[in-house]
């Protein structure tokens, strides 16, 4: 089971990485000229928002796995997708992955 969990985490991170990069306006390897947040405090706040977002995703993943039936599992998956869209896609609300 620990190997399966590790594979799930790796798969989730690989799936989220392109969205995070595009949500940041291509910051990083795709756009090295992108400006980071201006101050250390802003960077720390951005990291805190990102951490909070990742914890919510992690908790939802456990709820999905432990759901008692398929209908509940699908409801939780839809909630997880909405959370990812809200926080990772540009122009859809506040974003943990985008500097504000």
C-alpha positions, 0 to 999 in steps of 0.5 A: 500500500505505501508504494501505491500511495507514493505512486498516487502522490507522484502521479498527482504532482506530475499532473499538477505541475503543468497547470501550476506552471501555466497558472504562474504565467509560464514562470520558471523554465518556460519563462525565466523573465517572469517576475517573482513576488516583490518581497520575502513576505509576499513569497512566504504568503504565496507559499502558505496559500500553496501549502493550504491548497495542497493540504486540501487536495491531499485530504480530498484524495483520502476522502475519495479513497475512503468513500463508502459508495461510487456516488460519494466518490464522484461527488468528492472528485467533482469537488476536487476538480472545482478546487483545482480549477479555482486555484490553478487556472487563470481568471477563475478566482483567487489562486494559490498558485498565482502571485496576487 
